[in-house]
Amino acid sequence: MRASRLLSLLLILQARGRMTAQELAGELEVSVRTVYRDVESLGAAGVPLYADRGPLGGYRLVDGYRTRLTGLTSGEAESLFLAGVPGPAAELGLGTVLAAAQLKLLAALPPELRSRAGRIRERFHLDAPAWFQDADQPPYLPVVADAVWNQRCLRVRYQRWRGEVARTLDPLGVVLKGGIWHLVARVASQVRTYRVARILELQTLEDRFERPEAFDLAAFWQSWSRRFESSVYRREAVVRLSPRGRDRLPFLLGPVAARAASESAGPPDQDGWTRVVLPIESVEHALADLLRLGADVEAVAPPELRERIATTAAALATIYGPP
């Protein structure tokens, strides 16, 4: 924490020029005495930091001195202004922290990089939720994030699809997926995932926990996502797709179906129709999905899926047929 504060003090002076100890204390949220000690430490480290006496005095860096982020390329500087994702940062309770960090980063960049990095915020905006889907608004997200950061245990009451449960969790990380926040936590000896919006009650405990040394949040999430997809798509359907159906498939059935169709597609017949194999959750789910493609798909197997579509189509024809 102290090393970070020293760097913040240095960058604030670089960006704003002369500042009093009281102003620095307010900016860093520390006491004036702490500012005095930090200034002495920077001076001892060779930073040319001077104190001007008098009512208009304060601390300043010697004219011309600038610290640099060594080795930062223009592309790296620009990417840092996309990495924060302002919306999710605000949901985590880190909106002001992100804004302050970006200001300090701008102060540390040389002029040629500063202008390029500043343009990123004017020309690019990241919107995490998917189309036609509201983002989660989990009320306990900032508390969960704080517990993850400070390695504090949580006692939660959680809404599962089979009913409510109470759990004591070691929160290891949070993940934003398609506008939905997930908590990755250890319960007993297992690491599981919980949708943050389904936490009904939460209590931060005094107990702290030790993170598993080998735990990698990104690697865990990637592995868990693959297992989750496999558990959801337990069956397969063989279908024929028209050229228009293949074009519409990614938009109507999503990337999993589109990838499976691309990998399993046979050669098109004389009319351009292609036979593919699609993963499905159940016949009921597949019925709803394939009906979205209308006459651009034909279900071949399993037989019960083909029968369900035929029955539904006949019912629709009765409703929409001639009087």
BELVENPE-V98312 format. One record per residue. N is the residue number from 1. RES is the residue in one small letter. SS is DSSP state (helix for helix, strand for strand, loop for the rest). NEAR is the number of other C-alpha atoms within 8 Angstrom. Layout:
<<N | RES | SS | NEAR> <N | RES | SS | NEAR>>
This chain:
<<1 | m | loop | 4> <2 | r | helix | 5> <3 | a | helix | 6> <4 | s | helix | 7> <5 | r | helix | 9> <6 | l | helix | 10> <7 | l | helix | 8> <8 | s | helix | 10> <9 | l | helix | 10> <10 | l | helix | 8> <11 | l | helix | 12> <12 | i | helix | 11> <13 | l | helix | 13> <14 | q | helix | 12> <15 | a | helix | 9> <16 | r | helix | 7> <17 | g | loop | 9> <18 | r | loop | 10> <19 | m | strand | 12> <20 | t | loop | 9> <21 | a | helix | 11> <22 | q | helix | 7> <23 | e | helix | 8> <24 | l | helix | 12> <25 | a | helix | 13> <26 | g | helix | 9> <27 | e | helix | 6> <28 | l | helix | 9> <29 | e | loop | 6> <30 | v | loop | 8> <31 | s | loop | 8> <32 | v | helix | 10> <33 | r | helix | 6> <34 | t | helix | 9> <35 | v | helix | 12> <36 | y | helix | 9> <37 | r | helix | 8> <38 | d | helix | 9> <39 | v | helix | 9> <40 | e | helix | 8> <41 | s | helix | 8> <42 | l | helix | 11> <43 | g | helix | 10> <44 | a | helix | 7> <45 | a | loop | 6> <46 | g | loop | 6> <47 | v | loop | 7> <48 | p | loop | 8> <49 | l | strand | 11> <50 | y | strand | 8> <51 | a | strand | 8> <52 | d | strand | 9> <53 | r | loop | 7> <54 | g | loop | 5> <55 | p | loop | 4> <56 | l | loop | 6> <57 | g | loop | 11> <58 | g | strand | 11> <59 | y | strand | 13> <60 | r | strand | 12> <61 | l | strand | 12> <62 | v | loop | 8> <63 | d | loop | 4> <64 | g | loop | 4> <65 | y | loop | 7> <66 | r | loop | 6> <67 | t | loop | 7> <68 | r | loop | 7> <69 | l | loop | 7> <70 | t | loop | 4> <71 | g | loop | 4> <72 | l | loop | 7> <73 | t | loop | 7> <74 | s | helix | 9> <75 | g | helix | 6> <76 | e | helix | 8> <77 | a | helix | 11> <78 | e | helix | 12> <79 | s | helix | 9> <80 | l | helix | 8> <81 | f | helix | 11> <82 | l | helix | 12> <83 | a | helix | 6> <84 | g | loop | 8> <85 | v | loop | 8> <86 | p | helix | 8> <87 | g | helix | 9> <88 | p | helix | 9> <89 | a | helix | 12> <90 | a | helix | 10> <91 | e | helix | 10> <92 | l | loop | 10> <93 | g | loop | 8> <94 | l | loop | 9> <95 | g | helix | 12> <96 | t | helix | 8> <97 | v | helix | 7> <98 | l | helix | 11> <99 | a | helix | 8> <100 | a | helix | 8> <101 | a | helix | 8> <102 | q | helix | 9> <103 | l | helix | 8> <104 | k | helix | 12> <105 | l | helix | 8> <106 | l | helix | 10> <107 | a | helix | 11> <108 | a | helix | 13> <109 | l | loop | 10> <110 | p | loop | 7> <111 | p | helix | 6> <112 | e | helix | 6> <113 | l | helix | 11> <114 | r | helix | 11> <115 | s | helix | 8> <116 | r | helix | 10> <117 | a | helix | 14> <118 | g | helix | 10> <119 | r | helix | 8> <120 | i | helix | 11> <121 | r | helix | 10> <122 | e | helix | 6> <123 | r | helix | 6> <124 | f | loop | 7> <125 | h | loop | 6> <126 | l | loop | 6> <127 | d | loop | 5> <128 | a | loop | 8> <129 | p | loop | 10> <130 | a | loop | 8> <131 | w | loop | 4> <132 | f | loop | 4> <133 | q | loop | 7> <134 | d | loop | 7> <135 | a | loop | 8> <136 | d | loop | 8> <137 | q | loop | 5> <138 | p | loop | 9> <139 | p | loop | 6> <140 | y | loop | 10> <141 | l | helix | 10> <142 | p | helix | 10> <143 | v | helix | 8> <144 | v | helix | 10> <145 | a | helix | 11> <146 | d | helix | 8> <147 | a | helix | 13> <148 | v | helix | 12> <149 | w | helix | 6> <150 | n | helix | 6> <151 | q | loop | 13> <152 | r | strand | 14> <153 | c | strand | 15> <154 | l | strand | 13> <155 | r | strand | 12> <156 | v | strand | 13> <157 | r | strand | 12> <158 | y | strand | 12> <159 | q | strand | 10> <160 | r | strand | 8> <161 | w | loop | 4> <162 | r | loop | 4> <163 | g | strand | 6> <164 | e | strand | 8> <165 | v | strand | 8> <166 | a | strand | 8> <167 | r | strand | 9> <168 | t | strand | 9> <169 | l | strand | 11> <170 | d | strand | 12> <171 | p | strand | 15> <172 | l | strand | 12> <173 | g | strand | 10> <174 | v | strand | 10> <175 | v | strand | 8> <176 | l | strand | 9> <177 | k | strand | 7> <178 | g | loop | 8> <179 | g | loop | 12> <180 | i | strand | 10> <181 | w | strand | 13> <182 | h | strand | 12> <183 | l | strand | 14> <184 | v | strand | 13> <185 | a | strand | 13> <186 | r | strand | 12> <187 | v | strand | 11> <188 | a | loop | 4> <189 | s | loop | 5> <190 | q | strand | 6> <191 | v | strand | 8> <192 | r | strand | 8> <193 | t | strand | 8> <194 | y | strand | 9> <195 | r | strand | 10> <196 | v | helix | 11> <197 | a | helix | 11> <198 | r | helix | 10> <199 | i | strand | 12> <200 | l | strand | 9> <201 | e | strand | 7> <202 | l | strand | 10> <203 | q | strand | 7> <204 | t | strand | 10> <205 | l | strand | 9> <206 | e | strand | 6> <207 | d | strand | 6> <208 | r | strand | 8> <209 | f | loop | 8> <210 | e | loop | 5> <211 | r | loop | 7> <212 | p | loop | 5> <213 | e | loop | 4> <214 | a | loop | 4> <215 | f | loop | 7> <216 | d | loop | 6> <217 | l | helix | 8> <218 | a | helix | 6> <219 | a | helix | 7> <220 | f | helix | 9> <221 | w | helix | 8> <222 | q | helix | 8> <223 | s | helix | 8> <224 | w | helix | 8> <225 | s | helix | 8> <226 | r | helix | 8> <227 | r | helix | 8> <228 | f | helix | 8> <229 | e | helix | 8> <230 | s | helix | 8> <231 | s | helix | 7> <232 | v | helix | 8> <233 | y | loop | 11> <234 | r | loop | 10> <235 | r | strand | 8> <236 | e | strand | 9> <237 | a | strand | 12> <238 | v | strand | 12> <239 | v | strand | 13> <240 | r | strand | 12> <241 | l | strand | 14> <242 | s | loop | 11> <243 | p | helix | 10> <244 | r | helix | 8> <245 | g | helix | 11> <246 | r | helix | 9> <247 | d | helix | 7> <248 | r | helix | 9> <249 | l | helix | 12> <250 | p | helix | 11> <251 | f | helix | 7> <252 | l | helix | 9> <253 | l | helix | 10> <254 | g | loop | 9> <255 | p | helix | 8> <256 | v | helix | 7> <257 | a | helix | 12> <258 | a | helix | 11> <259 | r | helix | 8> <260 | a | helix | 12> <261 | a | helix | 11> <262 | s | helix | 8> <263 | e | helix | 6> <264 | s | helix | 8> <265 | a | loop | 10> <266 | g | loop | 7> <267 | p | loop | 6> <268 | p | loop | 9> <269 | d | loop | 7> <270 | q | loop | 5> <271 | d | loop | 5> <272 | g | loop | 8> <273 | w | loop | 11> <274 | t | strand | 13> <275 | r | strand | 12> <276 | v | strand | 14> <277 | v | strand | 12> <278 | l | strand | 11> <279 | p | strand | 11> <280 | i | strand | 13> <281 | e | loop | 10> <282 | s | loop | 9> <283 | v | helix | 9> <284 | e | helix | 6> <285 | h | helix | 9> <286 | a | helix | 11> <287 | l | helix | 11> <288 | a | helix | 8> <289 | d | helix | 10> <290 | l | helix | 9> <291 | l | helix | 8> <292 | r | loop | 7> <293 | l | loop | 12> <294 | g | helix | 7> <295 | a | helix | 5> <296 | d | helix | 10> <297 | v | strand | 12> <298 | e | strand | 8> <299 | a | strand | 12> <300 | v | strand | 10> <301 | a | strand | 10> <302 | p | loop | 9> <303 | p | helix | 7> <304 | e | helix | 8> <305 | l | helix | 12> <306 | r | helix | 11> <307 | e | helix | 8> <308 | r | helix | 9> <309 | i | helix | 11> <310 | a | helix | 8> <311 | t | helix | 8> <312 | t | helix | 8> <313 | a | helix | 8> <314 | a | helix | 8> <315 | a | helix | 8> <316 | l | helix | 9> <317 | a | helix | 8> <318 | t | helix | 7> <319 | i | helix | 6> <320 | y | helix | 6> <321 | g | loop | 7> <322 | p | loop | 3> <323 | p | loop | 2>>
